[in-house]
Amino acid sequence: MKIAQVAPLAESVPPRLYGGTERIVSYLTEELVSMGHEVTLFATGDSRSSAELAAPWPRALRFDPGLTDTSIPHILMLEEVCRRSGEFDLIHCHLDYCHLPLLSRQSTPFLTTLHGRLDSREVAEFFGVFPDTPLVSISNSQRACLPHANFVSTIYHGLPVNLLQPQPVRPRYLAFLGRITPDKGPEQAIRIARQTGIPLKIAAKVDQVDEDYFAKVIRPMIDGQTVKMQGEISEAKKAEFLSGAVALLMPIDWPEPFGLVMIEAMACGTPVIAFNRGSVSEIVDHGVTGFIVEDESEAAAAIGRIYTMSREKVRSEFQNRFTARRMALDYLDVYSSLAVRSPAKLRVVP
C-alpha cells in the first residue's frame, strides 16, 4: 500500500527526548516500511525515517525558539498533504482534530488515531460535526467520552521488539518516568516510595506550564538520597533505568488513554504499579505484569508482593501483546478495510 503518515510537529519523529505520539508514529512507520509498504512521513525536517520524509518545517517546534505561531507549520503541512492526497491509498493522521475539515473534503480515505484525552465538552461538540470520520482509539476506556463517534478499532501501542530489553543489573529503586505534572502523580509516587523505604528515581521532563508546580511542590520533596531527580532521559538510557527499578510507579490521577511508559517498563521485565484510572486495567495484567491499585496505601503494600513476580514473565507478556509488528498488522487490517471501500461523503461544515 501507499500510505501517508501525518505526525504532530511539536517534536521530531522520533523525538529527541520526550514525545509519546511522535515515538509511536516512528515505530509504526518503520514497521510498515520493513513490511514492504510505501510510506510517506509528514513530519519535521529533523526527523529520521526510512520512509520518504515530507518536511513542511525544518525542526521540531519545541526546539524552534523564533517561532511565534505553531499553527502555521501545521497548516502548511496539511496543505501539502491535501495537494498530494491522490498519491496515497490511505492517509493516517495523528493530529487529533485539526485535519478533519480539510481531509473530509478530498476523496482519499483517511484514518485518525486519537492520542489525547477526550473528556471535554468542546471535543464532543467537534466530533459531533464529523460523525462518520473513521477513528482509532488507543484503548477502549478512551472511547467513554465519545460514545457516538465512529470508532472502527481499538489498537494498542507497540514497541519494536528489541528496542528495550532487560539489562543485567540488580533492581534497587522505584522508578517514575515521563513528565512532571499533577495528573501523572509525581508527589504520590514520592509518598509511596517513602512508605516503603525504597529510594525513588525520577526521570521526567518539566514543561513550562508545570514549572511552578515543580518548584513549589516537587522540588522541596527531592532530597537527593531517598528521592533523586534525573531529569529527562533519552531512549538509549531507558533500558538501564527501567531494568534497575524494582517497579515502575504510575499513580495517575487522570483518564490516561494508554500510558506508553507501562509497556516500556514491561519490555525491560519491570512490573508496573498503577492507579486504576483510564487504560490501566487494559494494559496491566494484575498479578502478572504488575498490580492495579486504588490509592497510595495499596500501592505501598503491593511493593512487598513485587519480589514474587517473574520478570521473565513480564517481558514475555510484552512480547505477546505490545510489539510494533502487532500494532502495524492491526493498522493494516483497518487500512485495507478503508481503502477498498468507496469513500463515503462525510457530513461537514457547510
C-alpha positions in Angstrom: 0.0 0.0 0.0 0.9 3.6 -0.4 0.4 5.2 3.0 0.8 8.7 4.3 1.7 9.1 8.0 0.9 12.6 9.3 2.7 13.4 12.6 2.4 16.3 15.0 5.2 18.9 14.6 5.9 19.7 18.3 8.6 17.0 18.2 10.7 15.3 15.6 9.9 11.7 14.6 11.2 10.0 16.6 11.6 12.7 19.3 14.9 13.7 20.6 13.7 13.1 24.2 10.1 13.1 25.5 7.3 12.6 23.0 4.9 9.7 23.1 2.8 10.3 20.0 5.8 11.0 17.8 7.5 7.9 19.1 4.6 5.7 18.1 4.4 7.3 14.7 8.1 6.4 14.2 7.6 2.8 15.3 4.6 2.3 13.1 6.2 4.0 10.1 9.4 1.9 10.3 7.5 -1.3 10.8 5.3 -0.6 7.7 8.4 0.1 5.6 10.1 -3.1 6.8 7.0 -5.0 5.7 7.3 -3.6 2.1 4.8 -0.7 2.1 5.5 2.7 0.5 5.2 5.2 3.3 5.5 9.0 3.2 6.1 10.6 6.6 4.9 14.2 7.0 7.0 15.4 9.9 9.6 18.0 10.8 12.9 18.2 8.9 15.0 16.9 11.8 13.1 13.6 11.8 14.8 10.3 10.9 13.0 7.7 8.9 13.4 5.0 6.3 10.2 6.3 4.7 10.1 9.2 2.3 10.2 12.3 4.5 8.0 15.3 3.6 9.0 18.1 5.9 6.9 21.3 6.0 9.0 22.7 8.8 12.8 22.4 9.3 12.8 21.4 13.0 10.7 20.3 15.9 8.5 23.3 17.1 9.7 22.6 20.6 13.2 23.5 19.6 12.4 26.4 17.3 12.8 29.5 19.6 12.0 32.0 17.0 8.5 30.5 16.3 5.6 32.6 17.4 2.6 30.8 15.9 2.7 27.0 16.0 -0.5 26.7 13.9 1.2 27.9 10.7 3.6 24.9 10.3 0.6 22.5 10.8 -1.5 24.4 8.2 1.4 24.3 5.7 1.7 20.5 6.3 -2.0 19.8 5.8 -2.0 21.9 2.6 0.8 19.7 1.2 -1.0 16.5 2.4 -4.1 17.6 0.5 -2.2 18.5 -2.6 -0.5 15.1 -2.7 -3.5 13.1 -1.5 -4.0 11.4 -4.9 -0.7 9.7 -4.4 -1.9 7.6 -1.5 -4.2 4.7 -0.9 -4.7 6.0 2.6 -3.8 8.9 4.8 -3.2 8.2 8.5 -3.3 11.3 10.8 -2.1 11.6 14.3 -3.2 15.2 14.9 -6.4 14.5 16.8 -8.6 17.3 15.3 -7.2 20.0 13.0 -7.0 18.0 9.8 -10.7 16.9 9.7 -12.2 19.9 7.9 -9.6 19.6 5.1 -9.3 15.8 4.7 -13.1 15.4 4.8 -13.3 17.4 1.5 -11.0 15.1 -0.5 -11.5 11.6 -1.9 -8.6 9.6 -0.5 -9.6 7.5 2.5 -8.2 8.7 5.8 -7.9 7.5 9.3 -7.4 9.3 12.6 -5.8 7.9 15.7 -6.8 9.8 18.8 -3.8 10.0 21.1 -5.0 12.5 23.7 -7.7 12.9 26.3 -11.2 13.4 25.1 -13.1 14.4 28.3 -14.1 17.9 27.4 -17.3 19.4 26.1 -15.7 21.1 23.1 -14.2 17.8 21.9 -17.6 16.1 22.0 -19.1 19.0 20.0 -16.3 18.9 17.5 -16.7 15.3 16.7 -20.5 15.7 16.6 -19.9 17.7 13.3 -17.8 14.8 11.9 -19.9 11.7 13.0 -18.7 9.5 10.1 -15.0 10.1 10.1 -13.2 6.8 11.0 -11.3 6.9 14.3 -9.0 4.5 16.1 -8.8 4.6 19.9 -5.7 3.6 21.7 -7.7 2.0 24.5 -11.3 1.0 25.0 -11.5 3.3 28.0 -10.6 6.3 25.8 -13.9 6.0 24.0 -16.1 6.6 27.0 -16.5 10.4 26.4 -17.3 9.9 22.7 -19.9 7.1 22.7 -21.4 8.1 19.3 -18.1 8.6 17.4 -17.2 6.3 14.6 -14.5 4.2 16.2 -13.5 1.5 13.8 -11.0 -0.2 16.0 -9.0 0.0 19.3 -5.3 -0.6 18.6 -2.9 -0.7 21.5 0.5 0.9 21.1 3.6 -1.3 20.4 7.4 -1.0 20.6 10.0 -2.6 18.4 10.6 -5.9 20.0 14.3 -5.3 20.7 14.2 -1.6 21.4 14.2 -2.1 25.1 15.4 -5.2 26.8 16.1 -6.4 30.3 19.6 -5.4 31.4 21.9 -7.4 33.7 21.5 -5.0 36.7 20.1 -5.6 40.2 16.9 -3.7 40.8 17.5 -1.3 43.7 14.9 1.5 43.5 11.5 2.5 42.4 11.1 4.5 39.1 8.9 7.3 37.9 9.3 8.1 34.2 7.6 10.6 31.9 6.5 14.1 32.8 6.2 16.2 35.9 2.6 17.3 36.1 -0.1 16.8 38.7 -2.1 14.4 36.6 0.9 12.0 36.4 1.2 11.8 40.2 4.8 12.5 41.0 4.1 13.7 44.6 2.1 10.5 45.1 5.0 8.4 43.8 7.3 10.1 46.3 4.9 9.4 49.2 4.6 5.8 48.1 8.3 5.3 48.0 8.8 6.9 51.4 6.2 4.4 52.9 8.3 1.5 51.5 11.7 2.8 52.4 12.9 2.2 48.9 14.6 5.0 47.0 12.8 6.7 44.1 14.5 7.9 40.9 12.5 10.4 38.8 13.4 10.6 35.1 11.0 13.2 33.8 10.7 16.4 31.9 9.2 19.6 33.2 7.2 21.6 30.7 7.0 25.3 31.0 3.3 25.1 32.1 4.3 22.9 35.0 7.4 24.8 36.2 5.5 26.5 39.1 4.1 23.1 40.3 7.6 21.6 40.2 9.2 24.5 42.0 6.5 24.7 44.8 5.5 21.0 45.2 8.0 18.6 43.8 11.4 20.2 44.3 11.0 20.6 48.1 10.4 16.8 48.2 13.6 15.9 46.4 16.4 15.3 48.9 19.0 13.7 46.5 19.1 10.5 48.5 15.7 8.9 49.1 14.3 10.8 46.1 16.6 11.6 43.2 15.7 13.7 40.1 17.5 12.6 36.9 15.6 14.9 34.5 14.5 13.9 31.0 16.3 10.9 29.6 16.9 9.7 26.1 15.6 6.4 24.6 19.1 5.0 24.9 19.1 5.3 28.7 15.6 3.9 29.3 16.5 0.2 29.3 19.1 0.6 32.1 16.9 3.0 34.1 13.9 0.7 33.9 15.8 -2.5 34.4 17.3 -1.2 37.6 13.9 -0.5 39.1 12.0 -2.8 41.4 8.8 -1.4 39.9 7.6 1.5 37.9 5.2 3.7 39.8 2.3 5.2 37.9 -0.1 6.8 40.4 -2.0 8.8 37.8 -5.0 11.0 38.5 -6.5 11.3 35.1 -8.1 9.0 32.4 -4.8 8.0 30.8 -5.6 7.0 27.2 -2.8 4.5 27.0 0.4 5.1 29.0 3.4 4.2 26.9 5.7 4.1 29.9 3.8 1.0 31.1 4.8 -1.1 28.1 8.3 0.4 28.1 8.7 -1.0 31.7 7.3 -4.3 30.7 9.7 -4.6 27.8 12.5 -4.4 30.4 10.8 -7.0 32.6 9.9 -4.4 35.2 6.5 -4.7 36.9 4.1 -1.8 37.0 2.2 -0.5 40.0 -0.5 1.8 38.7 -3.7 3.5 40.0 -6.9 2.2 38.4 -7.5 5.0 36.0 -8.1 5.2 32.3 -6.5 2.4 30.3 -4.5 0.9 33.2 -6.7 -2.2 33.6 -6.4 -2.9 29.8 -2.6 -2.7 29.8 -1.5 -4.2 33.2 -2.4 -7.8 33.8 -3.0 -7.7 37.6 -0.7 -10.1 39.4 1.2 -11.0 36.2 2.8 -7.8 34.8 2.1 -5.7 37.9 -0.6 -4.6 40.3 -3.6 -2.3 39.8 -4.3 -0.3 43.0 -6.7 2.3 44.2 -4.6 4.5 46.4 -1.2 5.2 47.9 -1.6 2.7 50.7 -2.5 -0.1 48.3 0.5 0.8 46.1 2.9 0.7 49.0 1.5 -2.7 50.1 1.9 -4.0 46.5 5.6 -3.3 46.6 6.1 -6.2 49.0 4.5 -8.6 46.5 6.6 -7.4 43.6 9.5 -9.6 44.6 7.4 -12.8 44.0 6.8 -11.8 40.3 8.7 -13.3 37.4 10.4 -10.5 35.4 10.8 -13.0 32.6 7.1 -13.4 32.5 6.6 -9.6 32.4 8.9 -9.5 29.4 7.1 -12.4 27.8 3.7 -10.7 28.1 5.1 -7.6 26.5 6.3 -9.7 23.5 2.9 -11.3 23.2 0.8 -8.1 23.4 2.7 -4.9 22.8 5.2 -5.1 19.9 5.3 -2.7 16.9 4.8 -5.6 14.5 1.5 -6.5 16.1 0.5 -2.8 16.1 1.3 -2.5 12.4 -0.6 -5.6 11.5 -3.7 -4.3 13.4 -3.5 -1.0 11.5 -3.0 -2.7 8.1 -6.3 -4.5 8.7 -8.0 -1.2 9.2 -6.2 0.4 6.2 -7.3 -2.4 3.9 -10.9 -2.1 5.0 -11.0 1.6 4.4 -9.0 1.6 1.1 -11.2 -1.0 -0.7 -14.4 0.8 0.4 -15.8 3.6 -1.9 -15.2 6.8 0.1 -18.5 7.9 1.6 -19.3 11.6 1.5 -18.9 12.8 5.1 -21.1 15.4 6.6 -19.1 18.5 7.0 -19.5 22.1 8.0 -21.1 24.0 5.0 
